[in-house]
Amino acid sequence: MRTLLVWLAALATTASVAAAQVPANTAIAVASFIPVNGIAYFDRTAGASTQIGSTPLPFVPWGGSCDSIENSPDNQSLVVTDGSGVFSVNKVTGAAVATSLQGNGNLAVWGCFGERDDFFTFHLNGQIWRHTNNFATASLFAAPGGAINAGCWDGTTGGVCALEYGTGRGLMFLDAAGNVTMTAGGGGVIPEGSGCDWNPHDGSILVSSFGQSSGNLFRVDRSGNVMTLGPVGSQMFETNNSVRVNERGPHEYLCGEFGPAPTHLTVTDPNGIVTTLNFSQLSTYGPSDAIYMHARPLWPRGLWASGQTGALHVNFPAHPNEGYALGMSFSHRGPALKGVGTLHLNVADPLFGLSQQGLGIFLNFAGTLDAAGSASGVAVRIPPGLGGLGIRVFVAGVTYVPSPFRITSVSNACGVTIL
């Protein structure tokens, strides 16, 4: 195991990973709002809708207005927030199953998973709801007011961010208790906010803006400073409705715009260089959101509490029967691994070194994935006496083939606060 970490150290570089070095995330799931409501699958390489599994699935339609899309915590299904409720969509068959939130009468315009087996919905009436027990239990998380149009998990703090549409407070940062701790981009600095996502590469929040004259992409740092990315009013941004950070490949931001035609899927690098993915030929679909498929190979499973065992979902479906290695640190800022992506861990952190030794605490942090690309029994025995201290840790890892040794992929950044 320690030999593997030597390899990781040898491959690490502080240079950014160029997109050309990294295998592209070819599978993209698109939530379509106008004119077709449902899910489209897009092949980034071919520039066209693609077949998933054995059944062609150009889209999966249902009622309401398909707004946002998420990879589930186990990475095996899609969870779609729709004007008529929240749906779980099988990634292979496309079958959509309504959760208990269907028809709840409170229009949800966006949804995201938290780190405590919970799901947050963001509502135009200024409310944020937290759903637990597989969507069976709902409670009001916060009511900051305004026309909330989107939201995201904030991996830096474990809270969420809520984005207000219009000239109100802009982006609101909320802690894990639902308190607004900071606002940024208010007063029209971020006009017509439409989507947001946490960026583990630097801890910032990426924000998309909708509007034919003001559509754009912004980066908001941890001090609330707003930086403009990309050309204001570009045709590729004129109805920009979402942004997603690529955590598992090149440092880039995936955006989708839903109308009027032509609609675009684009990627923007940290320097603001925008590239279209030629999605506009699929004029049937107007992307309201777009995500990288299988972007969540690691995620907390259940609550991580002091004196208890915190479990992890582990699923790398593109890497069946390969080796995997995980680590833990107190920071998500890590090195770029040549030709693969960024390892979202601080490898100089003493906690990272401890996590490689097992010690009866870090369970199954290395091994071989099964035929589905999954690993079971991955967990951390959390020592007692740590609750209420606000200790936040991050888990990330790689897949690899042993001979000749080669790292084949990196994971997302998985953060959790010990309760």
C-alpha positions as CSV (number, residue, x, y, z in Angstrom):
1,M,0.0,0.0,0.0
2,R,2.8,2.4,0.9
3,T,4.4,1.6,-2.4
4,L,1.3,2.9,-4.2
5,L,1.6,6.2,-2.3
6,V,5.2,6.5,-3.5
7,W,3.9,6.2,-7.0
8,L,1.3,8.9,-6.3
9,A,4.0,11.2,-5.0
10,A,6.2,10.5,-8.1
11,L,3.3,11.4,-10.4
12,A,2.3,14.5,-8.6
13,T,3.0,17.9,-10.1
14,T,1.9,21.3,-9.2
15,A,1.3,22.2,-12.9
16,S,-2.3,22.4,-14.0
17,V,-3.6,19.5,-16.0
18,A,-4.3,20.4,-19.6
19,A,-7.5,19.2,-21.2
20,A,-5.6,17.5,-24.0
21,Q,-3.7,15.3,-21.4
22,V,-6.9,14.0,-19.8
23,P,-9.4,11.6,-21.3
24,A,-12.6,13.5,-21.9
25,N,-15.7,12.9,-19.9
26,T,-17.6,11.6,-22.9
27,A,-20.9,10.8,-21.2
28,I,-23.0,13.8,-20.2
29,A,-26.6,13.7,-18.9
30,V,-28.7,16.7,-19.9
31,A,-31.9,17.9,-18.2
32,S,-34.1,19.4,-20.9
33,F,-36.8,21.9,-20.3
34,I,-37.8,23.4,-23.6
35,P,-39.1,22.2,-26.0
36,V,-38.8,18.6,-24.8
37,N,-39.1,17.9,-21.1
38,G,-36.9,15.0,-19.9
39,I,-33.4,13.6,-20.0
40,A,-31.0,13.5,-23.0
41,Y,-27.7,11.6,-23.1
42,F,-24.9,13.3,-25.0
43,D,-21.7,11.8,-26.3
44,R,-19.1,14.4,-26.0
45,T,-16.8,12.7,-28.5
46,A,-19.4,12.0,-31.2
47,G,-21.3,15.3,-30.6
48,A,-24.6,13.5,-30.6
49,S,-27.1,11.7,-28.4
50,T,-25.8,8.3,-27.5
51,Q,-27.2,4.9,-26.6
52,I,-26.9,4.1,-22.9
53,G,-26.8,0.4,-22.2
54,S,-28.8,-1.8,-24.5
55,T,-31.7,0.6,-25.0
56,P,-31.6,3.8,-27.0
57,L,-32.7,6.6,-24.8
58,P,-32.9,9.9,-26.6
59,F,-34.9,11.3,-23.6
60,V,-37.1,10.2,-20.8
61,P,-40.2,12.4,-20.7
62,W,-42.6,13.2,-17.9
63,G,-44.8,16.1,-16.8
64,G,-43.7,19.3,-15.1
65,S,-40.6,21.3,-16.0
66,C,-37.3,19.4,-15.8
67,D,-34.9,21.7,-14.0
68,S,-31.9,20.1,-12.4
69,I,-30.1,16.8,-12.4
70,E,-27.7,15.1,-10.0
71,N,-25.8,11.9,-9.7
72,S,-27.1,9.9,-6.8
73,P,-24.9,9.3,-3.7
74,D,-24.2,5.7,-4.9
75,N,-23.4,7.0,-8.4
76,Q,-25.8,4.6,-10.0
77,S,-28.8,6.7,-10.8
78,L,-29.8,10.2,-11.7
79,V,-32.0,12.3,-9.5
80,V,-34.0,15.0,-11.3
81,T,-35.8,17.9,-9.7
82,D,-38.8,18.6,-11.8
83,G,-41.6,21.2,-11.4
84,S,-43.9,18.3,-10.4
85,G,-41.6,16.6,-7.9
86,V,-38.3,14.8,-7.7
87,F,-37.5,11.6,-9.7
88,S,-34.9,8.9,-9.6
89,V,-33.9,7.8,-13.1
90,N,-32.1,4.6,-13.8
91,K,-28.9,5.3,-15.8
92,V,-29.2,2.1,-17.9
93,T,-32.9,1.7,-18.6
94,G,-34.0,5.3,-18.2
95,A,-37.0,4.3,-16.0
96,A,-38.1,7.2,-13.9
97,V,-39.5,6.6,-10.4
98,A,-41.2,9.4,-8.5
99,T,-40.1,10.0,-4.9
100,S,-42.4,11.1,-2.1
101,L,-41.9,14.7,-3.1
102,Q,-44.0,14.3,-6.2
103,G,-46.8,16.9,-6.3
104,N,-45.8,18.5,-3.0
105,G,-47.3,21.8,-4.2
106,N,-44.2,23.8,-3.5
107,L,-42.5,24.5,-6.8
108,A,-38.9,23.2,-6.5
109,V,-36.6,24.7,-9.1
110,W,-33.3,23.0,-8.1
111,G,-32.0,20.1,-6.0
112,C,-28.7,18.9,-4.6
113,F,-27.4,16.2,-2.3
114,G,-25.9,17.0,1.0
115,E,-23.4,14.9,2.9
116,R,-25.7,13.5,5.6
117,D,-27.9,11.2,3.6
118,D,-30.0,14.2,2.7
119,F,-31.3,16.1,-0.3
120,F,-32.0,19.8,-0.5
121,T,-34.6,21.4,-2.7
122,F,-34.5,25.1,-3.6
123,H,-37.8,27.0,-4.2
124,L,-38.9,30.1,-5.9
125,N,-40.7,31.2,-2.8
126,G,-37.4,31.8,-1.0
127,Q,-37.4,28.5,1.0
128,I,-34.9,25.6,1.1
129,W,-36.1,22.2,2.3
130,R,-34.1,19.3,3.6
131,H,-35.2,15.8,2.8
132,T,-34.0,12.6,4.6
133,N,-35.0,9.0,5.0
134,N,-34.9,8.5,1.2
135,F,-37.1,11.6,0.7
136,A,-39.7,10.4,3.2
137,T,-39.1,13.1,5.8
138,A,-39.1,16.8,4.9
139,S,-38.2,19.8,7.1
140,L,-37.7,23.5,6.4
141,F,-33.9,24.0,6.3
142,A,-33.9,27.8,5.8
143,A,-36.1,30.6,4.5
144,P,-33.8,33.4,3.4
145,G,-36.5,34.8,1.1
146,G,-36.1,36.1,-2.4
147,A,-36.6,34.3,-5.7
148,I,-34.2,31.4,-5.2
149,N,-33.4,29.9,-8.6
150,A,-30.7,27.4,-7.9
151,G,-28.5,25.9,-5.2
152,C,-25.5,23.7,-4.6
153,W,-23.7,21.8,-1.8
154,D,-20.8,23.8,-0.5
155,G,-18.0,21.3,0.0
156,T,-15.8,23.8,1.9
157,T,-18.2,24.1,4.8
158,G,-20.7,21.3,4.4
159,G,-23.5,23.9,4.0
160,V,-25.2,25.0,0.9
161,C,-25.3,28.0,-1.4
162,A,-28.5,29.5,-2.7
163,L,-28.7,31.7,-5.8
164,E,-31.2,34.4,-6.1
165,Y,-32.6,35.4,-9.5
166,G,-32.7,39.2,-10.2
167,T,-31.1,42.1,-8.4
168,G,-31.4,40.9,-4.8
169,R,-28.6,39.4,-2.7
170,G,-27.1,37.3,-5.5
171,L,-25.3,34.2,-4.1
172,M,-26.0,33.3,-0.5
173,F,-23.7,31.1,1.6
174,L,-25.5,29.1,4.3
175,D,-23.8,27.0,7.0
176,A,-24.9,23.5,7.9
177,A,-27.5,25.0,10.4
178,G,-29.2,27.0,7.6
179,N,-27.8,30.4,8.6
180,V,-26.8,32.9,5.9
181,T,-23.1,33.7,6.6
182,M,-22.2,35.7,3.5
183,T,-23.7,37.1,0.3
184,A,-22.0,38.0,-2.9
185,G,-22.8,39.4,-6.3
186,G,-26.0,41.1,-5.1
187,G,-27.5,44.3,-6.6
188,G,-27.3,43.0,-10.1
189,V,-23.5,42.2,-10.1
190,I,-24.6,38.7,-10.9
191,P,-27.7,39.4,-13.0
192,E,-30.4,36.7,-13.4
193,G,-28.5,34.0,-11.5
194,S,-29.4,30.6,-12.9
195,G,-27.0,27.9,-11.6
196,C,-24.1,27.3,-9.2
197,D,-21.6,24.6,-8.2
198,W,-18.8,24.2,-5.7
199,N,-15.3,24.1,-7.2
200,P,-12.9,21.8,-5.2
201,H,-9.9,23.0,-7.2
202,D,-9.9,26.3,-5.3
203,G,-12.9,26.3,-3.0
204,S,-14.8,28.9,-5.0
205,I,-18.4,28.8,-6.2
206,L,-19.1,28.9,-10.0
207,V,-22.2,30.8,-11.0
208,S,-24.0,30.9,-14.3
209,S,-26.2,33.9,-15.4
210,F,-29.1,33.9,-17.8
211,G,-29.8,36.7,-20.2
212,Q,-29.3,37.6,-23.9
213,S,-27.3,40.7,-23.0
214,S,-25.9,39.6,-19.6
215,G,-25.6,35.8,-19.8
216,N,-22.2,34.8,-18.4
217,L,-20.2,32.7,-16.0
218,F,-18.7,34.0,-12.7
219,R,-16.4,32.7,-10.1
220,V,-17.0,33.8,-6.5
221,D,-14.2,33.3,-4.0
222,R,-14.4,32.6,-0.3
223,S,-14.2,36.3,0.5
224,G,-17.2,37.1,-1.7
225,N,-15.2,38.6,-4.6
226,V,-16.8,38.1,-8.0
227,M,-14.7,37.4,-11.1
228,T,-16.2,37.4,-14.6
229,L,-15.3,34.5,-16.9
230,G,-16.0,34.3,-20.6
231,P,-17.4,36.9,-22.9
232,V,-20.5,38.8,-21.7
233,G,-23.5,38.2,-24.0
234,S,-21.8,35.5,-26.0
235,Q,-24.2,33.5,-28.1
236,M,-22.9,30.5,-26.2
237,F,-24.0,32.1,-22.9
238,E,-27.1,34.1,-23.9
239,T,-29.4,31.7,-22.0
240,N,-26.8,30.1,-19.8
241,N,-28.9,28.1,-17.2
242,S,-26.4,25.9,-15.4
243,V,-22.7,25.3,-14.5
244,R,-21.0,22.1,-13.3
245,V,-17.3,21.8,-12.3
246,N,-15.4,18.8,-13.7
247,E,-13.8,17.3,-10.6
248,R,-12.5,14.1,-12.3
249,G,-10.6,15.4,-15.3
250,P,-9.5,18.7,-16.8
251,H,-10.3,21.8,-14.7
252,E,-13.2,23.0,-16.6
253,Y,-16.8,24.2,-16.2
254,L,-19.7,22.6,-18.1
255,C,-22.6,24.9,-19.0
256,G,-25.9,24.4,-20.7
257,E,-28.3,27.0,-22.2
258,F,-31.9,26.1,-23.0
259,G,-33.1,28.7,-25.6
260,P,-33.7,30.2,-28.0
261,A,-32.1,28.0,-30.7
262,P,-29.3,27.3,-31.2
263,T,-28.7,25.9,-27.7
264,H,-25.2,25.1,-26.6
265,L,-23.3,22.9,-24.2
266,T,-20.0,24.5,-23.5
267,V,-16.9,24.0,-21.4
268,T,-14.9,27.0,-20.0
269,D,-11.4,26.7,-18.6
270,P,-10.2,28.7,-15.6
271,N,-8.8,31.4,-17.9
272,G,-12.3,32.0,-19.4
273,I,-11.7,30.3,-22.8
274,V,-15.0,28.9,-24.0
275,T,-15.4,25.8,-26.2
276,T,-18.7,24.6,-27.6
277,L,-19.5,20.9,-27.5
278,N,-21.6,21.1,-30.7
279,F,-24.8,20.2,-28.9
280,S,-26.9,22.7,-30.8
281,Q,-27.5,20.2,-33.6
282,L,-29.8,18.5,-31.1
283,S,-32.4,21.2,-31.4
284,T,-35.0,19.0,-29.7
285,Y,-33.4,19.6,-26.4
286,G,-32.9,22.8,-24.4
287,P,-30.5,22.1,-21.6
288,S,-31.7,23.5,-18.2
289,D,-28.8,21.6,-16.5
290,A,-26.0,19.2,-17.6
291,I,-23.8,16.9,-15.5
292,Y,-20.9,14.6,-16.1
293,M,-22.2,11.0,-15.8
294,H,-20.8,9.0,-12.9
295,A,-19.2,12.1,-11.4
296,R,-19.7,10.9,-7.8
297,P,-17.7,7.7,-7.2
298,L,-17.2,8.7,-3.5
299,W,-19.8,10.0,-1.1
300,P,-20.6,9.7,2.6
301,R,-23.1,6.9,3.5
302,G,-25.1,7.7,6.6
303,L,-24.0,10.1,9.4
304,W,-20.4,10.5,10.4
305,A,-20.6,10.9,14.2
306,S,-18.0,10.8,16.9
307,G,-17.5,7.3,18.3
308,Q,-19.3,5.7,15.4
309,T,-18.3,4.3,12.0
310,G,-18.7,6.5,9.0
311,A,-19.3,4.6,5.8
312,L,-18.6,5.5,2.2
313,H,-20.2,4.7,-1.2
314,V,-17.5,3.7,-3.6
315,N,-18.4,3.2,-7.3
316,F,-16.1,3.6,-10.3
317,P,-18.3,1.9,-13.0
318,A,-15.8,2.6,-15.8
319,H,-13.0,0.8,-13.9
320,P,-14.3,-2.7,-13.0
321,N,-11.8,-5.1,-11.4
322,E,-9.1,-2.4,-11.1
323,G,-7.2,-1.5,-8.0
324,Y,-8.3,1.5,-5.9
325,A,-6.6,3.5,-3.2
326,L,-8.2,6.2,-1.0
327,G,-6.9,8.8,1.4
328,M,-8.1,11.4,3.9
329,S,-6.9,14.8,4.8
330,F,-8.1,18.0,6.3
331,S,-7.9,19.9,3.0
332,H,-9.2,19.3,-0.5
333,R,-6.4,21.2,-2.2
334,G,-4.2,18.7,-3.8
335,P,-1.7,17.9,-6.7
336,A,-2.5,17.4,-10.3
337,L,-1.6,13.8,-11.5
338,K,-0.1,13.8,-14.9
339,G,-2.5,12.7,-17.6
340,V,-5.4,12.0,-15.2
341,G,-6.7,14.9,-13.1
342,T,-6.4,16.4,-9.7
343,L,-6.2,14.4,-6.5
344,H,-8.4,16.4,-4.1
345,L,-6.3,15.8,-1.0
346,N,-3.4,17.4,0.7
347,V,-0.8,14.7,0.5
348,A,1.5,16.6,2.9
349,D,-1.2,16.5,5.6
350,P,-0.3,14.0,8.5
351,L,-3.8,12.7,8.3
352,F,-3.2,11.6,4.8
353,G,-0.2,9.5,5.9
354,L,-2.2,8.0,8.8
355,S,-5.0,7.0,6.4
356,Q,-2.5,4.9,4.4
357,Q,-1.6,2.9,7.5
358,G,-5.0,1.5,8.2
359,L,-4.5,1.4,12.0
360,G,-7.9,-0.3,12.4
361,I,-9.5,3.0,11.7
362,F,-9.4,3.4,7.9
363,L,-11.2,0.3,6.7
364,N,-10.8,-1.1,3.2
365,F,-9.1,2.1,2.0
366,A,-7.3,0.0,-0.6
367,G,-8.3,-3.0,-2.6
368,T,-9.8,-4.3,-5.9
369,L,-13.1,-3.1,-7.3
370,D,-15.6,-5.7,-8.2
371,A,-17.1,-6.3,-11.7
372,A,-19.4,-3.3,-11.2
373,G,-16.6,-1.0,-10.2
374,S,-17.7,-0.9,-6.6
375,A,-16.1,-1.6,-3.2
376,S,-17.9,-2.6,0.0
377,G,-17.0,-2.2,3.6
378,V,-15.2,1.1,3.1
379,A,-15.5,3.1,6.3
380,V,-13.8,5.1,9.0
381,R,-14.0,4.3,12.7
382,I,-14.3,7.8,14.2
383,P,-12.7,8.1,17.6
384,P,-14.9,9.4,20.4
385,G,-14.6,12.9,21.8
386,L,-14.6,14.6,18.4
387,G,-18.2,15.7,18.2
388,G,-19.2,19.4,18.1
389,L,-15.6,20.5,17.3
390,G,-16.4,21.3,13.7
391,I,-13.8,18.9,12.4
392,R,-14.1,18.6,8.6
393,V,-12.3,16.0,6.6
394,F,-12.0,15.1,2.9
395,V,-11.7,11.7,1.2
396,A,-10.5,11.2,-2.3
397,G,-8.7,8.5,-4.3
398,V,-7.6,6.9,-7.5
399,T,-8.1,3.7,-9.5
400,Y,-5.1,2.0,-11.1
401,V,-3.8,-1.0,-12.9
402,P,-0.8,-2.7,-11.3
403,S,1.2,-4.0,-14.2
404,P,2.6,-1.9,-15.7
405,F,1.6,0.5,-12.9
406,R,-0.7,3.2,-14.2
407,I,-3.3,5.5,-12.5
408,T,-6.5,5.4,-14.5
409,S,-8.8,7.8,-12.8
410,V,-9.3,10.2,-9.9
411,S,-12.3,10.6,-7.7
412,N,-14.4,13.6,-6.8
413,A,-13.8,15.6,-3.6
414,C,-15.8,14.0,-0.8
415,G,-16.1,16.2,2.3
416,V,-17.9,15.6,5.6
417,T,-18.1,17.2,9.0
418,I,-17.8,14.9,12.0
419,L,-20.9,15.3,14.2
